């Protein structure tokens, strides 16, 4: 795992060696082991290295091909590099290192940009082809590794994190207003947008080619639900287990100490079990807990740790949140408000004390329908089918409005349900999962902001991805939507930034693209059946996990936000948000913000999620815009 950055000089001669050094310094935390630069008349490339495979200087970057025509900076891991290397060696290729980076160079020399189809891993890289005069930049299929780029007036720059691009001179920082609306709806800013107008994300499964003639962008892979497996449940269950054993083994290849995140949930427990099966030494495991027992999973993690005799480490998040929050969120270069960023940071910090690589259970919920929201959505769709469309569209909004006037908590839930049912299944999915309702947004937003946004609405992204899905049933469409939005824009951003903040590499066997394709081919009933979530994954792993853990209610990396804002973060919010004169004050009416804050303090209502989003936005603004 590393950090990369660079720029093109093909159409805009701005940038030099000193510029590359500044870019590298901005992302030093991603690769503290080594750094390097390359510059010629056409491009500049920069690399920060976290040594994982081939710890020698031969693995340092930028790396050159033997012929000298190609140079690369690479972030990530290629899990099938040994098989690719063996094939290339049989064809006469001679390697000078044992790194996966050199395999990409050799493969590109042979196949050009089509080499991307041969790579299985998590990656973002930039490869300069001197012969063709083209810069080839690519990102992995599911978006595990980040890639941002700036493009304006012929000037082009890229980096693993926005802060490296902002280290360059004359980069504008104009806020993109539709991205602000997206952020408060989703708690993250979805691809390909960023918070800045002229900085974009290269979407997952895309590559771009930069030449003197311009920039082209291409999608090289997509997740298809069109072909449904005809195999029996038992057959598919065993095939899934075999695949998970292989993907776990591949991710255990490392020249540095390796461990695992363990929550006691199905996914992380299954990964630890498979690691223990393939390891001669005890697996090192790390768990994060909270003082509030309703958010604490340490007891479940301990069960798995004892069962597999792991070298187990725990950390309880307490008052350290207030003291360290500013530092933690500084690693996000745009507003990001998934509250599980806090425990993810601490578990990464804990893991880094003993290992350099951690294996995690990310991906199981998106691939196999594990979130509680899929149950909610299923209930809503069953109800939706029982009422004629005209009734839902005309009567339900009126009933929702009436329910909203009743101060009881159940009435408010009824309002949300009726509002969702009045819409299509796709729009209902957006409403159920949005972190801020339209009503809340319009009550908070400044009138000038609403006028500037016009008819833009964040649901456009959800509806677009839902429509693009090629599956025949609703579950397939919302799983596709989550993979294309929440997984890459939320989950993977969080894991990348918080692990890299601690110079820790995180690998996820369940996010191998072959697992994703296998899951997409399964009949939906094998994933979600009568309210049973992740059915086939649970049954594949049940031989390794105690039954009471398999069937317990999912907690995930939940955080006690409501309590935090009444105790630990009360002063932080008051000084950061309520006293702000710019940032949150530019987009929200501060009297309404104050009202919500007082309602929360008096426990009249719980506004923890919205307050957290406000705090994250203001902390970002104070660091990047003042």
Secondary structure as UniProt FT lines:
FT   STRAND          2..8
FT   HELIX           17..26
FT   HELIX           28..30
FT   STRAND          34..39
FT   STRAND          43..49
FT   HELIX           57..59
FT   STRAND          63..64
FT   TURN            66..67
FT   STRAND          70..78
FT   TURN            79..80
FT   HELIX           81..90
FT   TURN            91..92
FT   HELIX           100..111
FT   HELIX           112..118
FT   STRAND          121..129
FT   TURN            130..133
FT   STRAND          134..139
FT   TURN            141..142
FT   STRAND          148..152
FT   TURN            153..154
FT   STRAND          155..159
FT   HELIX           162..166
FT   TURN            169..170
FT   HELIX           177..186
FT   TURN            191..192
FT   TURN            197..198
FT   STRAND          199..201
FT   TURN            204..205
FT   STRAND          206..211
FT   TURN            212..213
FT   STRAND          214..219
FT   HELIX           233..250
FT   TURN            251..252
FT   STRAND          258..261
FT   HELIX           266..277
FT   STRAND          284..290
FT   HELIX           293..295
FT   HELIX           298..307
FT   TURN            308..309
FT   STRAND          311..317
FT   HELIX           320..329
FT   TURN            330..331
FT   TURN            339..340
FT   HELIX           341..352
FT   TURN            353..354
FT   STRAND          357..360
FT   TURN            362..363
FT   HELIX           364..368
FT   HELIX           372..384
FT   TURN            385..386
FT   HELIX           389..404
FT   HELIX           409..421
FT   HELIX           425..433
FT   HELIX           438..444
FT   HELIX           447..453
FT   TURN            454..455
FT   HELIX           459..468
FT   HELIX           474..482
FT   HELIX           483..491
FT   HELIX           492..500
FT   TURN            501..503
FT   STRAND          505..508
FT   HELIX           509..511
FT   HELIX           513..521
FT   HELIX           524..527
FT   TURN            530..531
FT   TURN            533..534
FT   HELIX           535..541
FT   TURN            542..544
FT   HELIX           547..550
FT   HELIX           561..566
FT   TURN            567..569
FT   HELIX           570..573
FT   HELIX           574..578
FT   HELIX           584..587
FT   HELIX           590..601
FT   TURN            602..603
FT   HELIX           608..624
//
